[in-house]
Amino acid sequence: MLKPVASIAVPLIIGFLGSMFTRQSVGNWFVTLKKPVFAPPNWLFAPAWALLYIMMGIAFYLIWQQGYSVKLRWALVVYGLQLILNLLWSLFFFGLRSPLLGLVDIVLLWILVIINTILFYHLRHAAGLLLIPYILWLTFALLLNLSIVILN
């Protein structure tokens, strides 16, 4: 019972830590930024990210059940790195109020999540498939971040 709970708790904790940076700026600084017409309402981000973090956790759990291998080790390293970059995006974009640093981070994050998805998929198809919504959301977030950099 510990593995499934821990698997889901870790990305949710990362999300919670990131939200601490977000909360400081979303109500004041973020509203002053020029945003593209396709920017969603602010209330959508929290439930979307919560669902994505849960899906990441389930994917991780499916991988964690595998026996140890070099492929598993690389998949876990990439998974951990993408979680760190995920947290750093909130720090850069909202905490430091730097959309440009956020853009650099999210490009690297996007690349790592694609690699992560491929590695997970090769270990267990369902785990890789669970990360596809994350890639799609990050693609949208990357375009939104890029637009904010351009507009501001």
Backbone as a ProteinNet text record, in pm:
[ID]
protein_1_A
[PRIMARY]
MLKPVASIAVPLIIGFLGSMFTRQSVGNWFVTLKKPVFAPPNWLFAPAWALLYIMMGIAFYLIWQQGYSVKLRWALVVYGLQLILNLLWSLFFFGLRSPLLGLVDIVLLWILVIINTILFYHLRHAAGLLLIPYILWLTFALLLNLSIVILN
[TERTIARY]
81.6	0	85.8	209.7	297.7	340	372.3	419.7	318.3	190.1	97.8	76.7	70.8	50.1	171.7	290	412.7	427.8	392.8	406.6	322.3	204	114.9	148	192.8	222.7	340.3	442.6	562.7	530.3	466.6	436.6	336.8	243.9	150.9	223.8	324.4	405.4	483.5	539.1	608.9	512.5	392	290.7	255.6	244.4	213.3	325.5	450	563.1	564.4	537.5	530.8	419.7	308.8	195.2	226.9	324.4	362.8	422.5	497.7	551.4	439.2	350.5	242.5	148	109.1	13	60.9	191.8	246.3	224.6	218.8	218.6	92.6	14	-97.2	-203.9	-224.5	-329.4	-289.1	-158.9	-117.5	-29.1	90.8	183.5	131	82.9	40.4	-75.5	-166.1	-281	-240.1	-123.2	-77.2	-10.2	21.7	88.3	-9.2	40.8	-37.1	-32.5	-150	-160.1	-227.2	-197.7	-261.3	-409.7	-483.3	-627.9	-661.1	-568.5	-595	-560.3	-522.5	-490.3	-616	-610	-727.6	-746.5	-863	-884	-792.5	-752.8	-659.3	-708.8	-840	-892.3	-868.8	-843.9	-827.2	-693.5	-593.5	-459	-448.5	-503.8	-490.5	-553.1	-677.5	-731.5	-660.9	-618.9	-547.6	-416.7	-341.8	-214.5	-235	-336.3	-361.6	-385.7	-467.1	-494.1	-366.5	-287.1	-161.9	-64.1	-55.4	33.8	-11.8	-140.7	-192.5	-158.9	-176.4	-143.6	6.4	91.4	235.8	266.1	199	220.4	180.4	68.4	23.7	123.9	168.1	267.9	395	439	558.1	537.4	421.6	391.2	400.1	346.6	352.3	496.8	582.6	724.6	795.1	760.8	824.2	801.1	693.6	662.8	756.2	822.9	913.8	1036.2	1096.7	1222.5	1332.5	1439	1547.9	1613.3	1644.6	1720.7	1784.5	1878.4	1941.4	1837	1745.5	1637.6	1552.9	1522.8	1442.5	1516.7	1645.4	1723.4	1720.1	1742.4	1740.3	1602.7	1498.9	1362.7	1337	1384.9	1364.3	1445.9	1567.8	1650.3	1582.5	1536.2	1469.3	1340.5	1265.8	1142.8	1173.7	1276.3	1314.9	1358.7	1436.7	1482.9	1367.1	1270.4	1157.7	1072.7	1063.7	990.7	1060.9	1194	1270.7	1249	1256.8	1233.3	1090.3	996.9	857.2	845.9	908.9	908	981	1095.2	1173.3	1097	1011.5	934.9	852	785.7	705.2	792.4	910.1	1003.2	1045.6	1086.2	1134.9	1024.2	913.1	807.2	736.7	690.2	611.4	695.4	784.5	864.4	958.4	1034.1	1127.9	1063.8	939.8	864.6	942.5	994.3	1074.4	1017	927.6	876.6	986.7	1094.6	1203.8	1274.3	1307.4	1365.6	1267.2	1140.4	1037.2	1034.4	1051.3	1050.6	1167.9	1285.9	1402.9	1377.5	1326	1297.8	1193.1	1085.9	976.8	1017.1	1107.1	1158	1236	1323.9	1399.6	1306.2	1207	1109.3	1033.9	989.5	915.8	998.5	1127	1216.7	1230.3	1252.6	1267.8	1140.4	1024.6	899.1	877.3	916.6	907.6	999.3	1122.1	1215.4	1158.4	1106.1	1045.6	932	848.5	734.4	781.8	882.4	936.1	995.8	1074.3	1135.3	1028.3	928.1	820.7	743.9	718.8	642.6	715.5	847.1	924.5	925.9	912.4	908.9	769	669.4	529.7	443.1	376.7	301.1	205.4	131.5	32.5	98.5	217.7	287.9	323.1	368.2	399	274.9	168.8	44	-13.4	6	-43.7	25.2	141.7	214.6	181.4	107.3	74.2	-5.7	-105.5	-173.4	-77.4	23.6	124.8	201.1	241.2	309.8	219.9	94.4	1	-16.6	-33.2	-50.5	76.6	193.2	318.8	339.1	296.4	305.6	223.3	102.2	16.8	81	131.8	193.9	318.5	394.1	512.7	472.7	369.3	321.3	267.5	199	148.3	264.3	364	481.4	554.9	574.5	640.7	561.8	431.4	346.3	358.6	364.8	378.1	513.2	617.6	749.6	744.4	684.3	675.1	590.8	476.7	384.6	431.5	520.4	563.9	710.6
-120.4	0	126.6	114.8	230.4	278.9	186.2	225.8	310.1	268.4	353.3	490.8	494.9	623.1	713.6	658.7	737.4	782.8	696.1	729.1	849.7	856.8	969	1090.3	1065.2	1176	1260.7	1197.3	1272.6	1381.7	1350.5	1461.1	1561.6	1515.9	1610.9	1706.3	1655.7	1741.3	1842.7	1797.1	1889.3	1999.2	1958.8	2055.5	2152.6	2101.8	2187.7	2288.8	2241	2332.4	2440	2399.3	2495.8	2596.9	2550.9	2641.6	2750.4	2725.2	2828.3	2949.6	2926	3036.6	3102.8	3018.4	3066.9	3158.1	3114.6	3191.8	3332.5	3348.5	3480.6	3580.4	3530.5	3621.5	3618.3	3512.3	3496.8	3604.7	3651.6	3750.3	3893	3918.2	4057.2	4069.9	4019.7	4035.1	3969.5	3846.6	3772.5	3840.7	3900.9	3966.6	4091	4145.9	4265.2	4230.8	4104.5	4064.1	4061.9	4096.9	4079.8	3932.1	3876.5	3734.2	3716.8	3605.1	3579.8	3548.2	3556.1	3532.2	3388.6	3296.4	3156.3	3121.8	3221.4	3196	3152	3038.7	2993.4	3074.2	3063.9	3134	3074.6	3157.9	3115.2	2994.3	2983.2	2874.4	2736.7	2730.8	2602.6	2535.4	2613.7	2557.9	2459	2491.2	2402.4	2263.9	2253.7	2119.3	2044.5	2117.3	2051	1992.1	2069.8	2020.4	1908.8	1919.2	1811.9	1679.6	1682.4	1560.2	1508	1597.2	1555	1496.1	1555	1500.8	1361.5	1341.3	1208.8	1108	1147.2	1057.3	1026	1125.9	1102.3	1000.4	1016.8	925.7	782.9	767.2	633.1	573.5	653.1	606.2	562.6	643.4	608.7	477.8	461.3	338.2	216.2	227.9	116	79.6	179.1	155.2	99.1	151.5	110.1	-39.4	-93.4	-235.1	-324.6	-268.4	-346.5	-387.4	-497	-534.7	-439.7	-434.7	-342.1	-376.3	-272.5	-284.9	-149.8	-147.3	-21.7	71	16	97	160.8	83.6	136.5	249.4	230.2	333.4	463.5	456.7	577.1	641.9	559.8	613.7	688.7	635.4	700.2	827.7	827.6	948.9	1059.9	1027	1127.6	1175.1	1083.1	1119.2	1219	1189.2	1279.4	1415.5	1417.1	1543.9	1628	1561.6	1640	1695.1	1622.2	1676.4	1800	1795.7	1911.2	2030.6	2007.1	2116.5	2169	2080	2120.8	2219.2	2186.7	2274.8	2405.4	2395.3	2515.1	2612.3	2559.3	2650.1	2745.7	2693.1	2779.8	2882.7	2839.8	2932.4	3042	3002.7	3100.9	3194.3	3135.1	3216.4	3301.5	3238.8	3311.4	3364.9	3282.9	3325.9	3439.3	3421.8	3525.3	3622.6	3592.7	3675.1	3695.1	3582.8	3586.7	3490.1	3538.7	3452.5	3397.8	3473	3425.7	3305	3312.4	3195.6	3078.7	3109.3	3006	2939.4	3018.3	2963.8	2868.8	2909.6	2822.1	2691	2701.7	2583.3	2493.6	2551.7	2469.2	2400.3	2461.4	2393.7	2268.7	2284.8	2168.8	2065.4	2111.7	2022.2	1944.2	2011.3	1948	1835.6	1864.3	1763.3	1644.3	1672.2	1563.1	1480.5	1543.1	1468.4	1379.4	1425.6	1338.7	1217.1	1242.1	1130.9	1039.4	1098.1	1021.5	933.2	989.9	916.1	796.7	818.4	710.3	600.6	640	540.5	461.7	531.7	463.5	370.2	416.6	336.4	205.9	212.9	91.8	-5.8	46.4	-41.2	-97.5	-12.5	-53.4	44.6	-4.8	81.6	175.3	124.6	206.8	325.2	304.4	412.6	524.9	490	591.3	664.8	589.7	650.6	748	719.5	808.5	945.5	953.2	1080.5	1164.7	1109.6	1185.6	1312.9	1310.2	1437.8	1541.9	1496.9	1586.1	1655.1	1578.5	1637.3	1739.8	1704	1795.5	1924.3	1912.6	2030.7	2114.9	2048.3	2123	2195	2133.1	2198.3	2326.5	2316.5	2434.5	2537.8	2493	2584	2649.7	2575.5	2630.8	2742.6	2718.2	2821.2	2942.8	2918.8	3028.7	3107.9	3037.3	3102.9	3184.7	3127.1	3196.9	3322.8	3311.2	3426.5	3536.9	3500.1	3598.9	3669.9	3595.1	3657	3757.3	3717.8	3804.4	3929.3	3909.4	4020.8	4117.4	4072.4	4158.5	4195.7
0	0	0	49	56.3	-82.6	-174.1	-306.6	-383.9	-393.7	-470.1	-407.4	-274.5	-206.6	-226.3	-207.7	-225	-369.5	-463.6	-605.4	-644	-589.4	-620	-533.5	-410.6	-319.4	-367.5	-422.5	-462.2	-564.9	-678.8	-771	-713.7	-630.6	-568.5	-474	-404.8	-316.6	-399.9	-511.2	-602.6	-648.2	-685.7	-726.8	-615.7	-494.6	-380.6	-357.2	-362.2	-343.8	-452.3	-576	-684.7	-665.2	-609.2	-588.6	-486.9	-400.4	-303.3	-376	-483.1	-563.5	-643.5	-695.7	-781.4	-703.7	-584.8	-504.8	-475	-462	-430.7	-543.9	-668.3	-783.1	-868.2	-857.8	-952.2	-934.7	-813.7	-788.5	-815.8	-825.7	-848.9	-973.7	-970.6	-1083.4	-1211.7	-1202.5	-1320.6	-1392.6	-1318	-1382	-1460.2	-1429.9	-1502	-1634.8	-1656.6	-1780.2	-1897.6	-2014.4	-2136.4	-2172	-2202.6	-2233.9	-2369.3	-2436.4	-2565.3	-2547.9	-2656.2	-2651	-2610.2	-2630.9	-2596.5	-2451.9	-2372.4	-2231.7	-2156.6	-2087.7	-2013.4	-1885.3	-1823.7	-1695.7	-1588.3	-1494.5	-1389.4	-1309.7	-1288.2	-1205.3	-1268.5	-1398.1	-1467.2	-1436	-1402.6	-1385.7	-1269.3	-1155	-1038.4	-1061.8	-1107.9	-1130.2	-1243.4	-1347.2	-1456.8	-1406.5	-1331.3	-1278.9	-1177.5	-1094.1	-996.2	-1067.8	-1170.9	-1247.3	-1312.6	-1370.5	-1433.9	-1332.3	-1213.3	-1109.9	-1066.1	-1055.1	-1019.5	-1129	-1254.1	-1365.1	-1368.5	-1339.3	-1330.4	-1220.9	-1108.9	-996.7	-1029.7	-1096.7	-1137.1	-1235.5	-1331.1	-1428.2	-1355.8	-1260.5	-1183	-1106.8	-1047.6	-974.2	-1065.4	-1185	-1280.3	-1313.2	-1319.9	-1348.1	-1225.8	-1110.2	-984.5	-960	-1009.2	-992.1	-1073.5	-1173.9	-1257.3	-1175.5	-1214.7	-1150.6	-1194.6	-1117	-1145.9	-1279.4	-1356.2	-1480.3	-1508.9	-1601.9	-1640.7	-1702.6	-1783.6	-1842.6	-1733.5	-1629.5	-1519.1	-1449.4	-1426.8	-1358.7	-1438.4	-1570.5	-1652.6	-1652.6	-1658.4	-1655.9	-1525.2	-1414.6	-1284.4	-1271.1	-1326.3	-1323.5	-1403.2	-1523.6	-1607.5	-1540	-1479.9	-1409	-1296.3	-1218.4	-1109.7	-1160.2	-1268	-1324.9	-1377.5	-1442.5	-1494.1	-1380.5	-1269.5	-1153.8	-1098.1	-1095.7	-1047.4	-1140	-1271.3	-1366.3	-1357.2	-1328.7	-1311.8	-1194.9	-1084.8	-968	-998.1	-1065.8	-1095.8	-1186.5	-1274.2	-1359.2	-1274	-1172.7	-1084.6	-1014.9	-972	-907.4	-1004.6	-1125.5	-1222.7	-1270.1	-1314.9	-1374.5	-1270	-1162.7	-1063	-947.5	-892.9	-778	-814	-922.1	-966.7	-1065.7	-1103.7	-1198.9	-1329.2	-1377.9	-1500.2	-1604.1	-1688.6	-1795.3	-1886	-1904.4	-1989.7	-1927.3	-1799.6	-1732.3	-1732	-1712.9	-1719.2	-1855.2	-1961.5	-2097.5	-2119	-2076.7	-2089.9	-2014.7	-1894.4	-1813.1	-1879.2	-1928	-1981.1	-2112	-2188.7	-2308.8	-2266.9	-2168	-2117.6	-2055.2	-1981.5	-1920.2	-2026.9	-2130.9	-2240	-2303.5	-2328.7	-2386.1	-2292	-2163.8	-2066	-2052.1	-2058.1	-2044.9	-2167	-2283.4	-2401.2	-2384.6	-2340.7	-2315.3	-2208	-2100.5	-1990.5	-2041.1	-2125.1	-2179.8	-2262.8	-2344.7	-2427.3	-2339.7	-2240.1	-2150.2	-2075	-2021.6	-1949.7	-2043.9	-2164.9	-2260.8	-2293.4	-2306.9	-2336.1	-2218.7	-2098.9	-1981.8	-1957	-1977.6	-1959.8	-2037.1	-2138.6	-2230.1	-2157.2	-2062.5	-1992.2	-1921.6	-1867.1	-1797.5	-1894.6	-2012.5	-2111.9	-2159.6	-2181.6	-2228.6	-2126.1	-1998.8	-1893.2	-1895.5	-1957.5	-1962.2	-2085.4	-2178.7	-2300.2	-2268.5	-2180	-2146.3	-2087.6	-2015.7	-1960.3	-2074.1	-2174.8	-2290.3	-2359.2	-2378.1	-2445.5	-2366.4	-2235.1	-2150.6	-2150	-2143.5	-2145.9	-2279.2	-2387	-2518	-2517.4	-2464	-2452.2	-2359.7	-2244.9	-2147.8	-2205.7	-2285.4	-2349.3	-2446.2	-2525.3	-2618.4	-2543.6	-2433.7	-2351.6	-2292.4	-2239	-2180.8	-2287.5	-2405.5	-2515.3	-2553.3	-2562.8	-2596.7	-2492.2	-2367	-2259.8	-2270.8	-2301.8	-2320.7	-2435.6	-2546.7	-2664.7	-2636.9	-2571.2	-2546.6	-2439.4	-2353.3	-2243.5	-2258.3
[MASK]
++++++++++++++++++++++++++++++++++++++++++++++++++++++++++++++++++++++++++++++++++++++++++++++++++++++++++++++++++++++++++++++++++++++++++++++++++++++++

